[in-house]
Amino acid sequence: MEINIDASSMLNKIKISFSREMLIFIASIIISLALIPISIFIVGNIIIDDYCSDPLLINYCENGGITHLYQRVWEDFLSFNVSAWALITAPYLIILLTRTIVYINKKFN
């Protein structure tokens, strides 16, 4: 039995697979950067109540609010802060974990 491996078709499959994976990674990062801060803000408002302490103070909500949260997440993400990267890449890592579990399940069943 002879195995015929065409290197160019294999390389094309790798290129397509890599391109698809990069598209999924970039899309998940963009969606995460848009949705995770607002999700954190909403859950925080429900559980902790308002982030700003007293509306009668002079600089009310100077270090709080949704815009400040977005600003901090983006700053930390762009400055390669590990916690921000873990937060933003978590959805993609969940996708990878799910794929791995499905692959292992198919392989051994």
C-alpha positions in Angstrom: 0.0 0.0 0.0 1.5 3.3 -1.1 0.8 6.6 0.6 0.7 9.5 -1.7 1.0 12.9 0.1 0.7 16.0 -1.9 2.7 18.7 -0.2 1.0 21.6 -1.9 -2.5 20.5 -0.9 -1.4 19.9 2.6 0.1 23.4 2.7 -3.1 24.8 1.4 -5.1 23.0 4.1 -2.7 24.4 6.8 -3.0 28.0 5.3 -6.8 27.7 5.3 -6.9 26.3 8.8 -4.6 29.0 10.1 -6.6 31.8 8.4 -9.8 30.4 9.8 -8.4 30.1 13.3 -7.0 33.7 13.2 -10.4 35.0 12.0 -12.1 33.2 14.9 -9.4 34.6 17.4 -9.7 38.2 16.1 -13.5 38.1 16.1 -13.6 36.7 19.6 -11.2 39.4 20.8 -13.2 42.2 19.2 -16.5 40.8 20.6 -14.9 40.3 24.0 -13.5 43.9 24.1 -17.0 45.2 23.3 -19.1 43.0 25.5 -17.1 41.9 28.6 -16.7 45.4 30.2 -20.4 46.1 29.9 -21.2 42.7 31.3 -19.0 43.3 34.2 -20.5 46.8 34.7 -24.1 45.5 34.7 -23.4 42.6 37.0 -21.4 44.9 39.3 -24.3 47.4 39.4 -26.8 44.6 40.3 -24.6 43.1 43.0 -22.6 46.0 44.4 -25.0 48.8 43.4 -23.7 52.0 41.9 -19.9 52.3 41.4 -19.9 56.0 42.3 -20.4 56.7 46.0 -22.1 60.0 46.5 -23.6 62.1 43.7 -23.4 65.3 45.8 -19.6 65.2 45.8 -17.8 67.7 43.5 -16.1 65.1 41.2 -19.0 62.7 41.1 -18.1 59.5 39.3 -14.6 60.6 38.3 -13.2 57.1 38.8 -16.3 55.1 38.0 -18.9 54.5 35.4 -19.0 52.5 32.2 -16.7 54.7 30.2 -14.0 54.5 32.9 -14.3 50.7 33.0 -13.9 50.5 29.2 -11.0 52.8 29.3 -9.2 50.7 32.0 -9.8 47.4 30.2 -8.6 48.8 26.9 -5.5 50.4 28.5 -4.6 47.2 30.4 -5.2 45.1 27.3 -3.0 47.3 25.1 -0.3 47.5 27.8 -0.2 43.7 27.8 -1.5 43.4 31.4 -1.9 39.6 32.1 -5.2 39.9 33.9 -6.7 42.0 31.1 -5.5 39.5 28.5 -6.9 36.6 30.5 -10.2 38.3 30.8 -10.4 39.2 27.1 -9.1 35.9 25.7 -11.2 33.7 28.0 -14.0 33.3 25.5 -11.6 32.1 22.8 -9.9 29.7 25.4 -13.3 28.3 26.2 -13.9 27.7 22.5 -10.5 25.9 22.3 -11.3 23.8 25.4 -14.7 22.8 24.0 -13.1 21.8 20.7 -10.5 19.7 22.6 -13.1 18.0 24.7 -15.2 17.2 21.6 -12.1 15.9 19.7 -11.1 13.6 22.6 -14.6 12.4 23.0 -14.8 11.5 19.3 -11.4 9.9 19.3 -12.0 7.6 22.2 -15.7 6.7 21.5 
